[in-house]
Amino acid sequence: MVAGMSKDVQDKLFKEMITTKGKNGTGLGLYMSYSNIKAKFNGSIEFESEFGKGTTFRILLPTNN
């Protein structure tokens, strides 16, 4: 398995039905996570990825002051 994501995958990452697992993936995991974090918590997900090295995700949630 190669670490990190290609630019093509990064561009489509949070869209429904995008998978890099072929028949073993549904493409719903990150889409559902992104949708729930945005809709229910008014948050966001950011990521940095370098093909061949790895990917880091950050989930940002607002605080109620």
LINNOR-V495528 format. One record per pair of residues at least 24 apart in sequence whose ideal C-beta (glycine too) atoms are under 10 Angstrom apart, sorted by the first residue. I is the first residue (numbers start at 0). J is the second residue. Records with the same first field share a line. If there is no record, write none. Layout:
I = J / J
//
This chain:
1 = 50 / 51 / 52 / 53
2 = 48 / 49 / 50 / 51 / 52 / 53 / 54
3 = 47 / 48 / 49 / 50 / 51 / 52 / 53 / 54
4 = 46 / 48 / 49 / 50 / 53 / 54
5 = 48 / 50 / 51
6 = 48 / 50
8 = 48 / 50 / 54
9 = 46 / 47 / 48 / 50 / 54
12 = 44 / 46 / 48 / 54 / 56
13 = 37 / 43 / 44 / 46
29 = 56
32 = 56 / 58
33 = 58
36 = 60
//
